[in-house]
Amino acid sequence: MTLQQLYQVLLAGGVVLLVSLAAARAAARIGLPSLLLFLALGVLLGEDVLGVQFDDVQLAQTLCTLALAVILVEGGLTTRWSDLRGLLTPSGVLATVGVAVSVLVTAAGAHLLLGMEWRLALLLGAVVSSTDAAAVFAVLRSLPLPRRLSGIVEAESGFNDAPTVILVTVFSTTGALPSPPGVLAQVTYQLVAGMVIGLLAGWAGTTALRQVALPASGLYPLATAGVGIVAFAAAGVAGASGFMAAYLCGIVLGNAVLPHRAAIRSFAEGAAWLAQIGLFILLGLLVDPSELPGALLPALVVGSVLLLVARPISVAVCLIPLKVPWREQAFISWAGLRGAVPIVLTIFPIVADVPGSRELLNIVFVLVVVFTLVQGPTLPAMARHLGVTRADQARELQVEAAPLDLLGAELLTVTVPKGSRLHGVEIAELRLPAPSAITLIVRDGGTLVPTDTTPLLEGDELLIVTTSATREATERRLRAVGRKGRLAHWYGEYGDPDPAPTSPT
């Protein structure tokens, strides 16, 4: 590649990235999962429209698998254990038993209604049985739902990728289909081994990040992401579920007390968005739009079986024994949106040269698009109709942390040394220049939010928020009071950085 070609590629890539970000913003405003616009952008870039040619399914499988690993690590990092702990049983059952029931019922429908051969029918059932958390919560976040209800769907979406990947891999093997006991043994080994590797990697990464002082704060997000990828790759080398390992490793890291947690989460969120954008555009490029009309009828049939029969049966089988109310079951069933994973999984049988697998890509692509458009916009109405929303339930707050430099502010930390005249001075007596303020005091291993009458003590660590314009004046005032006390100005002390030496007595 010449330098000029590199410039062209970077220009095209930058434009596509910026357009994708604008599409994500537009999708959020209209309440649709952004995957639809990303897929549309990929189709628009394809050879049938703008002429970008891409048909390397092996490369697509590799890149998409890596993208899913990044997305799952970020999903784990942003999952709160306090929310997940009480939902392990229902979400775990849905992600295992529920997936199995969905696969069998959907495969039976495809075989009986479309005359699809059993291997392809089972493949199709396995491919579409995974729900997508990103697609679901792009819509759910604006609904006043009980946290337990939305949490079940979120946790199920995080856990069920691993079983579906295993089933698709098993059904994509050449030769006779494995026996049910053989399938169960493979699934059990991969899930258990993936869990163990993910938890061990998360524990080891947490221990190392707490004890090793890296030379720059920007290295901590990279190290955290590296631990998640190592967990994913180690599980893959061991023949276990890399997706389960990546997700659990992310949960362990995300709920540990690590240095620079805010930077770690921000980096992971940005990496996950980049992975999603690249993933969906790549999948859109793989699809030939001229072949999609022929897949419309099979997609509608299979999607209807999945939405109206397989998903409700699987939810009922899993949640009735747990005494989940039927209204919540109905909502969980309708909220099972499909997203990137089903389309990615259709690449596995194509790479394995399973006959008829290319048609599965078109069917699943149309199914995901059509039923996302059907289910996504109707979720709020469905929630109100079923009565699962609560007027007293706070909506999920969209809290943004603005960088201090964006606000023109700076954060100072000051320790009151032994013998300092700051000892005993009350906050109001400091008379810091506005708008500087002491926001937090760390004292004796604890923290307190000071008031005007809070006295400073030796050993206190002060967190002071100021502006760039008043920083120097704030520092001078603190030095002055530290040298001469609350009446420093009366003694002619103004906190010069290099005070004149005092005369010997």
PyMOL commands that set and color helices and strands:
alter all, ss='L'
color gray80, all
select helices_A, chain A and resi 3-30+35-45+57-77+81-114+118-127+133-140+147-159+161-171+180-211+219-237+242-254+261-286+289-319+326-334+340-345+347-351+357-386+427-430+471-484+488-491
alter helices_A, ss='H'
color red, helices_A
select strands_A, chain A and resi 409-415+437-443+446-448+461-467
alter strands_A, ss='S'
color yellow, strands_A
deselect
rebuild
show_as cartoon
